[in-house]
Structures are given as C-alpha cells and as structure tokens.
Amino acid sequence: MFSFLHTVLLILITWMAGFWGFAWHVNHLSPPSPIPKAQGIAVFTGGSDRMREGLKLLSQGYGEVLLISGVNVRVKRGDIGFLQKHKNQVFRPNITLGHEAYDTTGNAEEAAQWAQELNISKIILVTSSYHMPRSLAEVHALLPHAKIIPYPVVPPRWRRMPWWQSPNGPWYMMSEYNKFLFVKVRQMISSIFTIIMKGIA
C-alpha cells in the first residue's frame, strides 16, 4: 500500500509539473514577428477569430492559398460573412473550405491532404493558443518534412482576463493538456509498433 501511494503521488506530481509547463508555454505563445511568408495557410476552426486571422494573412500576401478546416457541411462560401466582406481583397478560388474534419486529428489529415495535393511544403498554421501544441503534434506526424509556422490566436475570453481567472479557463487548459498527452502517447506507441514490425519483416 505504501509503495502504491508513492506511485500515485509521483504520477500526480509529474502530471502537475507537466501541466504547469504546458500552461506556461501556451500563455507565452504569440504570432511570429516578422511573419514569414509561406505557400499556404491552414486554419483549424473553432472560432471566427481564427478564420479572420487566416483571411487577413492571405489578404496581406503571407500565403498563396488558404484552407479552413473543419467547416460544417451545411456552410458554404456565401454563408461566411467575412468572406463576403473581403471578397474584393481575396481571390476566392484560393480559399478551400474543408468539410471532412470533426476533431484535431481530422483537421491535421485534411491539412495534410490539401498540402500534398497542392505540393505545399511551408504552412502557416492558425489556431487557438491552447490548441496549438496538439495541432502541431498532429500535423508534424503527417507532414514530417514540411515547415510548419505556428500562428496562435488568443481566445477572446483570455484577452480580457488570464486563463486561470476566466470562467472554465482552468478546465479548458487541463482538458487540452490531457488531450495533448494522449496524442503524444498514441504517437509513441505507433512509432514503437512500426519499429517492431520493421524488425519482424
């Protein structure tokens, strides 16, 4: 029992240390300055602020094409107000609405397929700051040779107050940290399995 309690305590301390490191990292994420130009811009949806930032980057010439991943299947170009608002600034055929993704893994798969089809090797990735570490992990796994430039967007509720003071802020951060850990463990197991299978072959 004593050994079991020590093990549980060690796991809890390790998790807490990792969480605070994750939260500190997320809290200090910011868009690159200056912003480098890329071939494409990929936006993982979840908020209109992300899409606005992606469109702004495209209209300012930081990318040649734009993917908005995870758009509801019922949403068309004409339904997105800011596309209508900026229709004279952006060549709309350069914008792809991805309707296949339902989660971050799906976002990454949609972005990878889009990048491969268009032969894109340098991408600006736009998503929320707390969502960025997991998004990068998923995209890097599918596009290991591509250069991914993170462009984090701070959620509006966290611009008004720190995440630890925001309603549900700690819950969002802890939930995202656990999801990030799950992705890393899943990728590690997949890599080990691949190595074992190559050894058997």
C-alpha angles and dihedrals in degrees: 000000000000091000091047092053091049090052092050091047091049092051091048093049091047091049092049093049090049092047094052090047089051092047092048090050093049092046091056098045115118137163115276118266116239095025110231119223118248138184093244144013122217121196120195105208128229100116139029090236090068092051092048091052091049092050091047091053091049094047090050092054100250090129137019098219136023131213120196103195127199098027116163111260091236092057117094131183092266091055094062106086099201091054088058091045093053098033092120093052100049130050096233098209085067089067120084121194110208114209101173103076122092099167141014093279088053091048090054093047091049092049092047093051091047092049093048093048092051095037092240118167101168119057136175106216115208121194140120117301094242090048095050101086093054092042091052091049091052095045095045090053091057098035103034095161097045123097108238117196112198116222105183121197117205110227112249092241090057093051090065096047138358116279092248090058096040119099107266089357096127090046092052092049095047092046092051092047091053091048090049091052090049091053093049092048091047091051092047092051090047091052092049091049091050091051091049093049091050089051091051092048 
